[in-house]
Amino acid sequence: MVLRPDGNWSVMLVNRDENNAHTVRLAFADSAGHDNSFSGAVTFVTFGSEQYAWVNDGPNSHPDPDNPPIATTLQAFSDTVFTLPKASVSVVRGKVAGVER
């Protein structure tokens, strides 16, 4: 987890499973051992096999599909579960309850 210059926190999640989506609940332990989580509006950006796949065809190789990442905004709470699509990289960014800049 990294603190961005805009005061938001960001975490990158990678699902290396090429066949299955996986769900995660994010909790961050502070120095006192308390769990904190994203809270309020967060941005969830995903780039995976639904957006991009390489077709290996020698000199005719090409991506199919060749789409941009998918970005959504949602309200996060301590029990929010994020779904990581198969073969994807996702970034969650927003405020973390209880963690000051």
C-alpha positions in Angstrom: 0.0 0.0 0.0 1.4 3.4 -0.9 0.3 6.9 -0.1 -0.3 9.0 -3.2 0.6 12.7 -3.4 -3.2 13.5 -3.5 -3.6 12.0 -0.1 -5.3 8.8 -1.3 -3.9 5.3 -0.6 -3.4 2.8 -3.4 -2.9 -0.9 -3.5 -2.2 -3.2 -6.5 -3.7 -6.6 -6.6 -2.7 -9.4 -9.0 -4.7 -12.4 -9.8 -2.3 -14.8 -11.6 -5.0 -17.5 -11.9 -5.7 -17.7 -15.6 -9.0 -19.6 -15.1 -10.8 -18.2 -12.1 -11.8 -14.9 -10.5 -11.0 -14.5 -6.8 -12.5 -12.3 -4.1 -10.5 -10.4 -1.5 -11.3 -8.3 1.6 -8.6 -5.7 2.3 -7.5 -4.9 5.8 -4.4 -2.9 6.8 -2.9 -3.3 10.2 -1.6 0.0 11.7 1.3 0.2 14.1 -1.0 -0.4 17.1 -2.3 -3.6 15.5 -5.7 -2.3 14.6 -7.2 -3.2 11.2 -8.2 -0.4 8.9 -9.9 -0.6 5.5 -10.8 1.6 2.5 -13.7 3.8 3.4 -16.0 6.0 1.3 -15.6 6.4 -2.4 -12.8 4.3 -3.9 -11.7 3.8 -7.5 -11.3 0.2 -8.7 -9.4 -0.2 -11.9 -8.9 -3.6 -13.6 -6.9 -4.8 -16.6 -7.2 -8.4 -17.4 -7.9 -11.0 -20.1 -11.3 -9.5 -20.7 -9.6 -6.3 -21.8 -6.5 -7.7 -23.5 -5.3 -11.1 -24.9 -2.3 -11.7 -27.2 -2.9 -13.9 -30.2 0.4 -15.5 -31.1 0.4 -16.0 -34.9 4.0 -15.4 -35.9 4.3 -12.2 -38.0 0.5 -11.8 -37.8 0.4 -11.7 -34.0 -2.0 -9.2 -32.5 -4.1 -8.4 -29.4 -7.7 -9.6 -29.4 -9.4 -8.0 -27.6 -7.5 -4.8 -27.2 -9.6 -2.7 -24.8 -8.7 -0.1 -22.1 -8.8 -0.9 -18.4 -12.2 -0.9 -16.7 -12.6 1.8 -14.0 -15.4 1.9 -11.5 -16.2 4.0 -8.4 -17.9 2.4 -5.4 -18.5 3.0 -1.8 -16.2 0.9 0.4 -16.7 -0.3 4.0 -14.8 -2.6 6.3 -16.6 -5.6 4.9 -16.3 -4.7 1.2 -15.2 -7.6 -1.0 -13.4 -6.9 -4.3 -13.6 -9.4 -7.1 -10.4 -9.8 -9.1 -11.1 -11.1 -12.6 -9.1 -14.1 -13.9 -5.6 -13.1 -15.1 -5.8 -9.5 -14.0 -4.1 -6.6 -12.4 -6.3 -4.3 -10.3 -5.6 -1.1 -8.4 -7.8 0.2 -5.6 -7.3 3.8 -4.5 -9.1 5.9 -1.9 -9.1 6.9 1.7 -8.3 4.4 4.5 -10.4 4.8 7.7 -8.1 5.5 10.7 -5.0 6.1 8.7 -3.9 9.7 8.5 -1.6 11.1 5.9 
